[in-house]
Amino acid sequence: MTEKNNKKTIWAWCMFDWANQSYNMVITSTIFPAYYVAVTANKATGDTVSFFGHRYVNTVLSNYILGLSYLIVVVLLPILTSIADYKGNKRLYLQFFTWLGALACAGLFFFKPDSGLELPMICFGLACIGYCGGFVFYNSYLPQIATVDQQDSVSAKGFIYGYVGSLIMQVLCFVVVLSPKTFGITSDDLPARISFLMVFVWWLGFSIIPFRLLPKGEPNPGSHKYNVLTGGFKELARVFKKVRTMPLLKRFLSSFFFYSVGVQTIMLVAANFAAKELLMSEEMLITIILIVQVVGVIGAWLTSILSTKYGNVKTLVGLVALWTLLCLSLYFIASVPQFIVAAVIVGAGMGGVQSISRSTYSKYLPPNITDTASFFSFYDVTEKSSIVVGLFCFGFVEALTHEMRDSALALDAFFLIGLILMISLMFAEKKMKNLPTAPIAE
């Protein structure tokens, strides 16, 4: 049995976020989106690109690739968590997905302006699978390494480590991109491609710490009754059946799905929006994202304090309401200063909503569960499914209207539904607390 609240174990857990958020910063938020839009836009074809013989709007294609990648993760994770639960080796799968994602980022180094999009887009998709695939095993460690009263602060600490690590990584890439001549680089495209290689080194290098210090995992003695290839889906069905009997957790997950459609999609498409709609330069975009990361660290810390004072659900109501207004404002943003203001607000709420969502889910879980991977697989399948819906919805609306602003309006409907459901959870939780007894049984 793993010792809970062990400082060294928690530090190792946080270092996984420190390592893999370099992908999130460079590949999904700053350098790759700006590089991709610049490379795929030309006078002859405009913003239309060819991919395996089919024509797509460049940003629609990248959204579809991301959406497909998340869909693959949704299908794979039940199988993988079933195996991890049975053998108790989730650390091994943490390593596998890290290697997959990091190597895919290294493959993006070969994405040149005159090359086809097939191989780069495959690497782009594989990097996404590696990044988000490892998170189900990473998240499932939380109840294993921290007691309930410490999970909010530990979850927030993980996000803070991730922000700080990605911030340092981005500064290093920033130096290469803005001062290429300092390193003897004369090619226009090489600095960006070198940054993709730097992500590979950072991600894999710092992941060695959690690989060495995190526990292997604890096998679930009851999981052997299922076939490992189908057991994950049966486990998800079992968890879903339990969730249906737990009114608070059921309401939380329903709200979580809808507001995650908006939160996750905005975070993934914001850079494309800035580069394409506002014609923002790569240098300006990187600078803004650096500011967002600094604000994100403060936001995650502040959210942890607010949740302690007002409770998780009330804090989430405020955050989701903020995101609802923010998403609506994207339709009207027409200048770089306006985008900067919106980006700072995103930074304040970005880490906070993710951190508190994870810890809130952990608190609603039945006590003394052993198959944490299965329950967090259900959580991650819910989140990844919301991303699939969000990305395909965003891409589909843009393909129809050729306006990313219209896609933002479509996303806002998901935020609004999530907010209404979260408010209903707040009242349901208050009502349940007033009952004589409100036990949660596994």
N, C-alpha and C positions, 0 to 999 in steps of 0.2 A: 504494500500500500504506500502510495506516494505521500510524503510529508507535506501538509498544506502550509501556505504562507512562508515557505522557505525562501529567503531573499535571493539566494543564488539561482534557484530554479525559476523564480519570477523574472529575474534579470535575463536569464537565458531565453525565456519565453518572449520577453519584450524585444530582444535582439533579433528575433525572426522578423518582427515588424520593421525594425531598423533596416534590415537587409532587403526585404522584398518591396518596400515602398519606393525604392529607386526605380523600379519598373513603372509603378503607378505615376510617378512624377515625370519621368523622361519620355516614356513610350505612349502613355495615354493623355498626359496633360500639357506637355510643352513642346519639346523638340521634334518628336516624330510627327504629331499632327500638323505642325507648321511646315515641316519638311515635305510631308506627304501632299499637302494642298499645293505647295509651290511647285513640286515636281510634276504633279498630275494636271496642272492647269496650263494651257497654252492657247495661242491665238487661233490655231487651226480647229481644235475640237472643243474649246471652251473648258467647261468643267466635266466633260464626259470622257470616260476611260473605257478601255477594253479589258475584259477579264475572262479568260477561257472562251473567247469568241463572242461574248455578250457585252453590250454597252450599258454602262451605269453612270449616274452622277457620282463623282469621286467620293464625296462625303457619305452618300447613300451606301456605296459599296463598303466603305470602312465600317459603317454602322451594322450592315448586314453580316460582315465577317465577325465582328465582335459578338453580335447576337447569336450567330451560329456556334461560336466558341463556347458561350455560356450555356447554350442548349446541350452541347456535347457534355459539358461538365454536369449538368442536371441529370443526364442519362447515366454517366459513369459513376458518380459519387455513391449512389445506393449500393452498387456492386462492390466498390472499393471499401466502403465503410463496413460492409458485411464481413469482408475478409479481415479488415483491421480489428473489428470487434471480436471475431472468432479467435484470431491468433494473438491479439493484443500487440500489434506491431505498427501502430499508426505513425510512429516516428519514421519508419521506412518509407511510408507513402508521402510524408512530409519531404523527405529527401528526393524521392522520385519526381514529384511535381516541381521542386525547386530546380533540379537539373534540367528538366524539360523547358521550363520558362527561361532560365538563364541562357541555355544554349540557343534557344530561338531568338533571343535578343542579340546574341553574337551573330546569328545568321542575317539579321537586318543590316549588318555592316556592308553586305554585298548589294544593298538596294541603291543602285545608281540611277541618275536621271534618264539614261538611255536604255535601261534594262526593262524587261517586262514586269508586270505586276504580280504574276502568278506566284513565284517563289517568295517575294517579300510579303505578300498577303497571307500566305500559308504560315510563314514565320510569325507574322503579326498575330494570327489566330492561335498558334501554338503557345506563344508567350502568354497570351491571355489565359489559356487553359492551365498552364503551369502556375500562373499567379493565383488565380481564384481556386484552382483545384486543391492547392495546399492549405487554403484557409479553413476548410471544414475540419481538418485534423488539428490545425493550430487553435481554432476556436474551442474545439472539444477538450482542450487541456485546461480551460479556465476553471470549471468546477472541480477539476482534479488537483489543481495547484493552489486554489484560494478558497477560503471559507466564504459563506454567503455575505457576511458583513464586510468583507474585503474585496468582493468582486467588482464593485463599481470603480474603486480606486485603481485596482490592478488592470481592469479593462481600459480605463482612461490612460494609465501609464503606458500600456502597449501602444495606443494610438499616438501618444506624445513622442515616444521613441521613434515611431514610424515617421512622424512629421520632421523631427530633428534630423534623422538619418537621411531622409529624402532631400531635406533642405541643403545639407552639406554636399550631397551628391550632385544636386542641381547647380550649386555654386561652382563645383569643379568642372562640370560640363559647360557652364556659362563662360568660364575663363577660356576654354578651348574654342567655343563657338564665336566669342567676341574678339579674341586675340589670337587668331590662328597663326599669324606671322611670327609670334613669339616662339612658337614651336616649329617653325620652318614649314608651315602648311600653306600652300598656294592654291590648292584646289578649292572651289567654292562649296562643293558637296561633302568633302572629306571631314570637316569638323563635326557635322551632325552625325555622320556615320561612325566616327570615333566615339561619340557619346553613347551610341548603342552598345559598343564594345565595352565601354566603361561600366555600363549597367550590369553586363555579364560578370565582370570581375567583382564588383561591389556585392551584388546579390549572392553569388556563390561563395565569395570569401567570408562575409560575415555570417552566413548561414551555418558555417562550421560550428559556431558557438552553441546554438540550440541543438544541433545534431549531436554534439558531444554531451551536453548537460541535461537535456530534457529526458524524462523517463521514457522507456520504450513504449509503454502503454500497458493497460491492464486487460487481459482477455475476459470476455463475458462468457462464463461457463454455460449459460443457457442458449447461446447463439448457434451451437453446433447442430441443433435439430433442423436447421435450414440448409439447403444447398447454397454454397457461397456465392454462386452466380445469380441466384434468384432471391437469396435470403435478405439482401438489402432492401428490395422492393417490399418484401413481406414485413421487414422491420419498419419501413416507412408507413406501411398500412397499419401496423400495430400502434406506432406512435400517433398516427392520425386518429385512430380510434380512441386513444387515450385523450388526445387534445380535445376531441368532441365532448368529452365528459368533464372538461375543465373550463368553465365559462370565462375566467379571466384570461387564461392563456389563449383560448380560441379567439377572443376579441382582439387581444394584442397582435396575434399573428395575422389576422385579417387586415388590421390597420397597417401593420408593418409591410405587408405585401404591397398595398396601394401607395403608401408614401415612398417606399423603396423604388417603385417604378420611376418616380420623379427624381428622387435624390441621386440614385446611381446613374441614371441616364444623363442628367445635367452635368454631373462630374465627368462623364465620358465624352460628351459632345461639346463642352464649353470651349475647348481650344479650337476645334473646327469652326465653331460659330464666330469666334474672334478673328480667326485668320481669313475666313471666307466672307462673312457679312460686314465686318468692320475693317477689313484689309490690314489687320494689325501685323506689324513686323515680328519676326521671330524674337528679336532682342527685347521688344516691348512686352511680348507675351511672357517670356521667361521672367522678366522683372516683376510683372504682376503676380505670376504664380508663386514667386519667392515670397512676396508680401503675404499672399494667401496662406502659405505654409506657416509663416510666423504667427499670423492671426489664428490659424488652426490650432496651434499648440496652446495658445491662450484660451481658445474656445473650448477645447477638450477639458482643460483644467477647470475653467469656469463652470462648465456643465456638471462636472463631478461635484462641485460645491453646491450648485443649485439643486441637484438631485438629492443631496443630503438634507438640505433645508426644506424643500418643498415636495420631495418624493419624485420617483422616476416618471410616473404617468403625467403629472402636472407639468413637469419640465418638458416632456415629449410633446404635450399639447402646444406649448409655447414655441418649440422648435419647428414643429410641422406647420403651424400657422405662419411662422416666419418664411419657411420655404414656399408655402402657397403664394404669398405675396411676391416673393422673389421671382418665382417662375412666371407669374403674370407680367412682371416688369420687363422680362426678356423681350416680349413682343414690341415694347416701345423703345428699347435701347437703340440709339442711333449714333452714338459717339463713343470714343475711347474713354473719356472721363466718366461717363455713365456706366460703362462696363467695369471700370475700376471700382466704383462704389459697390456695384452688385457683387463683384468678385470678393471684396473684403467681407461683405455680409455672408457670402458662401463660405469663406474661410472660417468665420465665427461659428457657423452652424454645422459645418461639414463633419469635423471629427466628433463634435458633441453628439450629434444624432446617431452616428454609427456606434460610438462607444456605449452610450446609454441604452441603445437598442439591444446590443449584445448582452449587457449585464442584466437588463430587465428580463430578457428571455431566460437567462440562467437562473434568476430568482424565482421565476414561475415554474421551474421544473420540479417534478416530484422529488422529495427528499431521499437521500441515500441511493440514488440510481447508480448502476455500475456501467450501463451501456451509454455513456455520454456521447460517444461518436455517433450513435444512431439518432439521438435527440438533436445533436447539432448538425447532423446530416439533413434532418428535416428542416431545421432553421436555414441552412445554406441552400437547400433546394428551393425553399420559399423565396429567399433573396435572389438567387440566380434566375429563377423563373420570372421574377419581377423585372430583372434586367433584360431578359429576352423579350418580354412584352414591350418594355420601354424603348429598346433600341429598334425593334422592328416597327413599332408604332411611329417613332420619330422619323425613321428612314422612309416609311411608306407615305407619310404625309408630305415630306419634302419631295419625294419622287412625283407626287400628284401635283403639288403647287409650286415646286422649285423655290420655296420659301421656308427657311429654317425657323422663322418666327411663328409660322402657322403650327409647326411641330411643337413649339414651346407651349402654345395655347392648349394643344391636345394633352400634353403632359400635366398641365395644371388641373385638369379634371381629376386625374388620379390623386394628386395632392389633396384636393378638396374632399374626396371620398375617404382618404386616409385620416384626415383631420376629424371628420364627423365620427368615424369609428373610434378614434382615440378619445374623443370627448365622451362617447358612450361607455368606453372602458373606465374612464375616470369616475363616472357616476356609478357604474356597476361595482367598482372596487370599494367605493365609499359605502354603498348599500351592503356589501358583503361584510365589511368590517363592523357594521352595526348589528350583524346577526350574532346570536349567542355563541355559535361555533361555526367555523368555516374551514374545516380541514381539507387539505389537498392530498389525496391518496394516490399512490402509484398504480 
